[in-house]
Amino acid sequence: MARQPLDLAVVGNCAIAALVDPTGRIVWLCWPRLDGDPVFCALLDGEDPAAGFADVELLGRVRCEQRYRRNTALLETVLEDERGNRLEILDVAPRMRRFGRMFRPPMLVRQLRPLSGRPRVRIRYRPRFGWGAETPQLRLGSNHLRWVGPSDSLRLTTDAPVGFVAQETAFALDRPVTLVLSADEPIPEAPARLAREFEEETTAYWHDWVRYLNVPFEWQSAVIRAAITLKLCAFEETGAIVAALTTSIPEAPGSQRNWDYRFCWLRDAFFTVQALNRLGATKTMEDYIGYLTGAVMGEEGMPLRPLYPLVPDGPVAEREATALRGFLGHRPVRIGNAAADQRQNDAWGSVVMAAAQMFYDERLPKPGDLALFRQLEPLAEAALAAALTPDAGIWEYRGRERIHTFSAAMCWAAADRLARVARRLGLAERAEDLHRRAERIRAEILARAWNERVGAFTESLDGEGLDAAVLQLPDIGLVPPSDPRFVATVATIERRLLRDGLVLRYDVPDDFGLPETAFIVCSFWFVDALHAIGRKEEARALFERILGYRNHVGLLSEDVDPRSGQLWGNFPQTYSQVGLILSAMRLSRSWEEGFWRAW
């Protein structure tokens, strides 16, 4: 497939994350954390030659290659010029264990290494502050450059000639060069020595992390890359998990569906935790439950919001960054997300289901206990009260509310799962009460969501529209996949929502009209549904086809155009990586069967 705008790689350490294009240009970096000011913002203002970016321009470049170092988040970019001179750019966001705790500073280390000949390069660092509105002042030191503005400051420590970097002067790269972008504080160590140490220890960290993943026999490299990407979307300081690392990449060109995804959606975070748990990476879940119980659920009686900032008391109000012209010129660029004020009833189930494994997983050093159960009880009660009431739904409609089937099912699941936990804790009477009330909700959902004329479970109770989210009903536990109504629903969705092997979210107009692009995770849900109802070979074929939409380093955004195959939507989207992981684990042959076939 030809290169496309979202051919980007992620370099991060669970504190910051940079997006790097195939030529080694850093086009996105929020500072000093995942939801901060994008000091490199060219992704959303690419037509401006002074827009925020950092790159290494190889004069006469004719070729570039990019790949992740195997089983790590370290990125290698190789550039070659017309005379065969070659250089490597290695990008590392340091992450390692030091002094009994995780060391993950807001820092991006870039090493330039000549591979052959004498490549001539121009190093360019052009940060912008204030969402592209502020051009900082450049100040030079003996071994560093500082950018100082009204709202922030940055430091680049280097062993390259400082004057060459400041003036963007071309020079012959005849030795390795190190560039350390960090907070505006002195770095006493020699940059090259520091870079080598960080490279070795960060590589060792990721190798250890991947080593203990419970990967399927098939599609291992795809699953490992998706898992590392999910990990990079976790803000470890608080335990929050962002839905994506970007804002305002539209779901479709000119659609105005430009949203800020650098927040922790309770729903998306649950799915992320679920996927990592299946792989055996439980630490993200433990940190996330700490985020929920310590901050999000801290105020008793307060309703749950659908999303929270990385530090829960931070701002969420939606506004526009007018200094940026948008991804490929598609405005607006939004900061914050008004969906935080919506009623999305599935949030109750998302929290309870995420926490439920704490009561069952014997690997955890601190499993769920009665205190956690008591903290979850009000959520189950709220879910039972909200189950049959209108909300904005999983797709966050801004102009309407209905009793959405998926939301109601997740409310049922909140009570159902907590009833099971109560039984495990020996609270028989409480378990029976929750179970009885949950089953009344379940019966109501099944009676009103099924539409005989449509031949499917519909998007809302007593409704007629289709919604790919109902493909999740067996996973939630509301119906078995063998239920004839679910089998019929799969067939109806296949007939009405499938476009060139990809699944649209729904078939009714929303606030912006009918969707034009396919939501990638919906296609993975359809794969899972095909597998669950026995159409296993079709499921495998479709899964392989979806894998083909990954970009050059194996990552997925939120949406894809079924006609052109171009990726759209915020990037990288946790939902999409989750869908890949869960589908691969369901479809893969067992290790025993895989070995037997290989033999």
N, C-alpha and C positions, 0 to 999 in steps of 0.2 A: 504494500500500500504506500502511496506517495506520502511525503512528510506533511503533517498537518499542524495547526496552531497549538494543539494540546500534546504535541510530542515533547513532554517535559518530564524530568526526573526530579525526585524529592531527595534532598539531603537534610537530615534533621537529627535531633537528639532528645525529643520529648520536652524541649523547652522552646526551641526555635525550629523553623523549617524553611528551607530555600527551594525554589523551583528553578531548574537549570535547563536551558534549551540544548539541542544537539550540538551546537557550536561551543558550548561552555559558557554562554551568557547567563548570568543570574538575573532573572526577570521578575522575581517576587521574593521578598523576604520581609516578614513583619517583625518589628523590634519593639521591646526586647522579649516578646513572647508571641505565641501563635496568633493572638487576637490583637496585636499591637499595630502601630503605624507602619505601613509598608514603605520602608526606606528605599527598597528597590521595587518600583511599581510599574515598570515598563510593560508588564503583562496587561495592564489596564490603560496604557497610554502609549502604545507602541509607535505611533506616528511621530512622536516628539523626539528629535535627536538628543535633546537634553534630559529626557525622561530618566528616572532612576533605574540604573542597571550597573552591573559590573561584568567586565569581560576581558578576555585575552585575545586581541585581534592578531591573527597570523597573517602577515602580508603575503598576498598571492595564494591564499588558501583555496584548495580545490576539493578537499575531501575532509570529512569528519566522521568519527565513529564514537559511539558512547555505550557504556555498559556499566552495570553495577559489579563491583568486586563480589565474587560468589558468596552468597549467604550473609551479606552485610548491607549496610546503608551507605557505604563508601562508593563514590561515583568517579569513574574514569572516563575522560574525554580525550581522544587522540585526534590531533589536527595535522594535516599534511599540506604542504604548498606545492606549487607547480614544478619545483625543482627536486622534489622528493625529501625536503627537510621535514622532520616530524617532531612533535612535542606532545607530552601527556600533561593533562590537567587532572589533579586528584583533589576532590572536594571531600572534606571530613568535617562533620559536626561532632566534637568530642563527647564521648559517653563512655564512662568506665567507673569502676568502684574504687573509691579512695577513702581511707580513714573510716571504714565501716559504713559508708554511705555512698549514694550514687552521685557522681560528679558529672554535671551536664550544663556547663556554662553557656550563656548566650554568646556563642563564638563560632565563626566559620573559618576553617583553615584551608587555604588553597595552596597546593604545591605545583610548581611548573618544572617539568623535567624534560630536557632535550633528549630525544631518542635517536635522531640521526641528523647529520649535517649541522648547520648553524641557522636555525629558524629565526627570522626577524619578527619581533612581536611588539605590540603596543598594549600596555596594561591600562585599562580604563576603569575607574571607580567613580560613579556619579550618583551618590545617594541624594534623595529628596526627603524632606520632612513635611509634616502637616498634611498628609494625604496629597502629596504632589504640589502643594501650594508654596512651599518654602525651599529656596535654594540656599543651602548652608554656606558659611564662610570656610574656606580651606586654610588651614594653618599647618606649617611644616615644623617637624622636629628633626633631630639628627638621624633617627631610624624609624620615624613614624609620620603619618599624616593624620590630622584631626579635622573633622567636619563639625562645625558648631553652628547651631541655629537657635531660634527662640524657644523651640519645644524639645530639642534633644541634641545629643552629640555622639559621635562615633570616632573610633580610632582604628587605623590600619597600621600595624607594626610589620616591618618587612626588612629583608636583607637585600632587596633590589635597590638600585640607586633611587633615592627618594625623589630627586629632581625629575628623573625620567617618568616616574609614576605621576607626579603632580602635573607635569606638562604633557602627559600622554605622548612621550617621545618614543619613536621606534628604536629598538636596539637588538643586537644579536644575543640570543639566549644561548650562551656557551657553558652555563653551569646551572644547577638547580636553584630555583628562587622560591621563597616562601612568603605568603601574604596571610596575615592573621587579622581578621576583622572582629572587633570585640567592643565591649563597653569602653568608654573614654577613661581608661585607667592604664598606668604604665605596666608593661610586661617585661620583667627583668631578664627572663631567659633568652638565649639565642633563638631566633625564630626557627631555624632549621632543626635544632635539637628538639625544641618543643614539638614541632610538627611530626618528627619521626616517632617521638614517644606517644603522641596522641594517635597517630596512625596505627601503631602496633597495638596499643591497649584498646582502642575502639574496635579494631578488627577482632581482637580476642573476645571482647564483650559480645559482639553480634554472633560470632561462631558458637559461643557457649549458649546464647539464647536460642539459636536455631537448633542446636544439637538436641535439646530436650523437647522439641515440638513433636507431637503425635501426628505425623503427616500421613496422608493416604498413600497407597502404593503408586497410584497413577497421578500424573499432573503435579508432581512434587515441586518442581521449580516455580510453577505458577502459584501454588498455594503458599510457598515460603515467601515469595515476593509480596503477595497480598498480605500475609501476616505481618511482615516487617513494616509495610505501609500503614496498616492499622495501628501498630505500635507507635509509629511516628505521629499519629493523630491524637495520641493521649498526652495531655499536659500533666506531667507527673507530679508537679509541685502541689496541685490540689486534687488530682485524680479525675478531673473532668476529661471528656473526650469530644473533640470537635467533629462536626459532621463532614467537614472538608477544610482544606487549608486556605481557601480563597473566598473572595466575595465577588458577586456581580458578573460571573461568566454566565451569559444567558443560556437558558434551556434550549432556545432556538433563536436563530438570527432575527433581530428586530422585534422580538416577542414581548419585550419589557419584563420578562420573567427573570429578573436579575436580583438575586438575593444574597445576603451575607450569611455564609454557613460556618463562620468561625465561632460557633457557640456549641454548647453541649445540649443536644436534643435528648430527652430521656428515652425516646423511642429508638433513635439511631444508636445511642450508647448501649442500650440493652442488646441490640443485634450484634454490635461489635464485641461486647463481653461474651455473648453466646458463642460467636465464632472462635474467639481466642480460647475460651474454655474447652471447646471441642478439641482444640489442638494441644491442650494441656498447659497453656500460658495463663495461669490463674491470677498472677500478681496484678494485672490490669483490673480484674474484677474486684480484688480486695481494695485497691486504691479507689476505684469508682464507688464502691459501697461506702467507703470512708467519706468521700465527697458528698454522697447523698445524705448519710446519717449525720454528718458533722455540720453541714451547711444548708443544703437544699431542704431537708426535713427538720431543720432546727427550730422553726417557729410552729408550735402546736396550733392547729386550727387553721393555718394558712393553706389556701388551695395550691396545688401543684401547677406551676407553669409548664408549658410544653418544652421550653428551653431556658437555659441559664448561661450567664457568662462564665468564663473559666474561674474567676473569683466571684462567687454568687451574688454579692451585693453590687457588682459593677453595672455600668450603664447598658441598656439594651434598646433604647429608643432609636427608631429608624430615621436616618437623615441621608442626604446626598453629598458626595464629595465632588463638588463642581469643577475642581481643577483638573480632574482626570477625565479623559475622553471615552473611556470604556474599552472593553475587550473587542478588538477589531472595529472600534468606533461605535460599538453598541452601548449607548447610555441607557439608564443611569448607572452610576457607581454608588452602591448603597453601603452605609455603615450602620450596623444595628439591624434588628429584625422585629417588625411589628407583630409577627406571629407569637411573640412572647406574651401578648395580651389576649390571645385567643383561648377559647375553651376547646381543648383536645382531650377527650375523655380516655383515650387509650393510655395516657400518661400514668394512670394508676396501675394498670397492668404491667407497664414497662418497668416500673420500679420494683414491684413485688416479684415479678418473674426474674429480674436480674439478681435480686437478693436471695431467691429461693435456694440456689445452689449452695449458698453458705451453710445451709442446714444439712446438706447431704454429702459434701465433698470431704472425705477423711484426710485429704492431703493438706488441708488448710491448717496453719498453726493456731488460728483463732476462728473456730467454726461459729455458725449462727447459734444464738442462745435465746433464752426467754426474754432478755432485755431487747434484743433485736426484734423478736416477734411482737412485743408490745409496741414497739415503734412503728411496725408495719400495720398493726390492727386498724388504726384510723384510716389508712389508705384503702384497705379492703372495704371498710364501711362506706367511705366516700365513693368507691367504685360501684358498689351495689346501688347507691342512691343515684349515681349518674348514668348507669348503664343504658337506660331507655329514654335518655334526654338528648336533645339536639346538640351537635358540636360542629366545629369546622372540619373535623376529619383528619385522616392521616396525610392528605394532600393539602391541607391548610387553606381551604377555600376562603377567600377574603370577603366574598359577597353573599354568602348563604350559610345556613346551618341546617343539618338534617340529623336524624338518628342513624348514623353510619354503622353498617354491619361490622366492619373491622373494629371500630371503637367499642361497640357494645360487646363484642367477643373478648376484647382485651379486659374490659371491666369484669366480665364473667371469670376470666382467667385469674384476675387478682384475688377474687374470693376463693376460687377453686384451689389455687396453689397454697394460699394461706391456710385453708382447711386441711390440706395434706401435711403442712408443716405442723399445725396444731396437733394432729394425730401423732406425728413423729415425736413431739414433745410430751406426749401423754395427756394432752388437754382434750379428752374425748368429747366432753359436752360442747366445748367451743368449736371443735372440728365439725360436729354434727350440725350445729346451728349454721355455720358458714356454708357447709355443703348443701343443706336444704335450701337456703336462700339463693345460692348460686344456681342450683338446678332449675329453680323457677325462672330465673333470668335466661338460662340456656333454652328452655322450652319456648319462651316468648321470642327469642331471636330466631330460632329455627322455623317457627310458625310464620313469622312475618318477613323474614329475609328471603325465603324461597318463593319464587314467582313461577308458577306452572306455565304461564303463557310465554314468558321469556325463556324458560328452561334453564334457570340458573339461580344461584344465590345472588341477589342484586346488591348494589352499592349501599343502599339504605333500606331500612325496614319499610315495607309497603311501597318500595320504589320499583323502577323499571330499568334503570341504567346499570351498566356493568362497571366493575372495579376490579383490577388485577389483585388488589389486596386481599380479596376473599380466597385467593389461592393459598393463603396462610392458615385457613381455618383448621386443617388437620394438624399442622404444627402447633397451633395454639391448643388443640385438643378438643375443640368444639364438636367436630364430627370425625369419624374415621375416613380415610381416603377411599375405602370401599363403598361408602354411602352412595347409592345411585344418584342422589341429588348433586353430590360433589363431582361425580364422573360426568354428569350432564353439564355442570358448570364449566368444567375444563373444556368440553367440546364447544360450548357456546363462546367462551373467551377465545378459543382458537379461531373460530369463525369470524368473530367481530373485532377482536383487538390485535390479532397477529398481523404484522406487516413485514414481509420479507424475512421471516424467522425471528422478528423482535416484537415485543409486546408493549403496547401503549398502556398508560395507567388507567384510562377510563374513556368512555365514548360519549360523554355529555359535555357541553360547553361549560367552561368555568369563567372566571372574571376576565380572562384574556382571550376567550374563544376556545376552539378545539386544540388539543395538543398536537404539535407537528412532529416531535421526536419521541423516541421510545425511551422509557426509563429503564436503565440497564438491569436493576435488581428485579424488576417485574419479569424480565425474560428468564432470569435464574429461578424465580418462583415457578414459572411455567415449566421449566426443566424438572424441578423437584416434583411438581404435580404429575407430569407425564410418568416419571419413574414410580411414583407412589401408586398410580392406578394400573401399573403393569406394562406401560409402553416404554420399556427400558432402552431399547435400541434407538428409538426416536429421541429419547432424552439425551443419550450420549452424543448423538449426531448434532443435536441443537446446541449442546454445551460446547462442543468443539468449535462450532460456528461462532458462538459468542466470544470464545477466547480469541478468535481472530480479530476482534475489534480492539484488543489491547494496543496501547501505543508501543513505541520502539523499545521501551524498557519494561513492558509488561504491566502497565498501570491503566486504570479505567477512571473516567470521569462519571458524571451523573447520567448523562443522556447520550444517545447516538442517533444520527439521522439514518433511518432505514434505507434511504435511496442512495446517499453518497458514502455512508460509512463514517462520516466525520463525527468526532466526539464533540459534545457540547456540555454545558453545565459545570458546576464547581468541581474542583479537582484537587487531589484525588478524592473521590467520593467513598466514604467508609461503607455505605450501603452496598456499593458495587463490589468492593473487595470482599465484604461479608458474603454476598451471594455466591461469588466464585468459590470461596472456601467451603461453604456448607454444601453446595452442589457437588463439588469434587469429592467430598467425603462420603456423600450418599451414593454417588455413581461408581466410585472406584472399586475395582476388584480388591478382594482382601489380599494381604501380603502372601498368604499361603497359595491362593489361586494365582496370583501374579508370578510367584516363583515357579509354580508348576507349568504355567503357560510359557514362561521364558525358557525353561528347560526343554 
